[in-house]
Amino acid sequence: MFYIYILYSKSYDKYYVGYTSNYVQRLHQHNHQEFFNTFTSKYRPWQIAAVFGCGSRENEAIKIERFIKKQKSRNLIEQLINPSFSPSGVLAQLVRVPHMRD
């Protein structure tokens, strides 16, 4: 199963969108990986704002992640985070995954 995840940096008021097959491990990597020249390393710490299941095919997850990023829309990301928002169109296959907050 692949997931689209949205991270939020409260310290810098920034969002990050990515895809993965293990969002818990990926969050840990974003917060602790030794690389320091990446977007996410500059705005640590991150917390999970939302996670969506998007199917078992990686190419579908990539397609959705790219669609969200190409929109360059903070408004879209904030709509996706809102639990009452129902995705449609390209995003219709997203299924919200309940998660624990830090």
N, C-alpha and C positions, 0 to 999 in steps of 0.2 A: 504494500500500500504506500502511495506517495502522498505527501502533504504540502500544502501551501501554508507558510507561516508568516505572521507579521510580528516583528519585534518593535519595541518602543524603548527609546532612551529618554528617561525622564529628565536626566541632567542636561540634555541638549535639545529636548523636544524634537526628536528625529524619529522617523519610521524606517524600517528596512523590510523588504519583502524577499522571501526566498522559497525554495522547495527542497524537500528532503524525504528520505524514507524513515528517519528517526529524529523528530523535532526536539526531543529532550536532549539527546546527544549533541545536536546541532547548536542549540542554545548554549550549551556548555562550551563548545568550540568557539563560538562567537565571543564569549566572555573571557576565555582563558587561553586561546591559542597564542603561540609565540610570535605570530606575524604582526608587525606593527605598521605596515604601510597599506592596510586595507581600510575600506570605508567603515566597516563595523569596529575595527580596533580603535578608531579615533573617537568613538562616541560611547564607549563602555561606561557603565554596565547596561546591559539589555535585559528586558523582560518580555515574556510572551504576551502579546496583545490579543492575538487570535490565531487559531489553527483550523484548517479546513482539509478534510480528506478529499482527494480528487481522482481516485482510481488506482489501478494497479500498473498503469503504463507510464513510464518515465517521460516519454515524449509528450503526453497530455499535460503533465505537471509543468514541463518546460514551457509549453505553449501558453498556459494560463499565467505563469510567472512573468513571461515576457509581455503578455497583453497588459497586465497590471502595471508593470514598470514603464511601458511605452506611453501609458496614459499621463504619466508625470503629474498625477493628481492626488494631492493630500486629501482632498474631499472624498475621493473614491476609497482610499485606504480607511478613512474614518468611518465611512458608511459600512465597509466590510467588518470593521471592529464592532459596530453596533449590533447587539444580539437580535434586534427586531428587523434588521435588514434582510431581505430575501434576494439573493443574487439572481440575475437573469442573463439571457444572451450567452456569451462565451463563458460567463461565470456560473451558469445555471447548475452545472454538475458539482459545484462545491458543497460540501456537507460540513457544517460546523462541528468541531471536536471540542467537547468540554475539557477544560484543563485546570490545573491548580495554579493559583497565582503565588508569587513569592511573598 
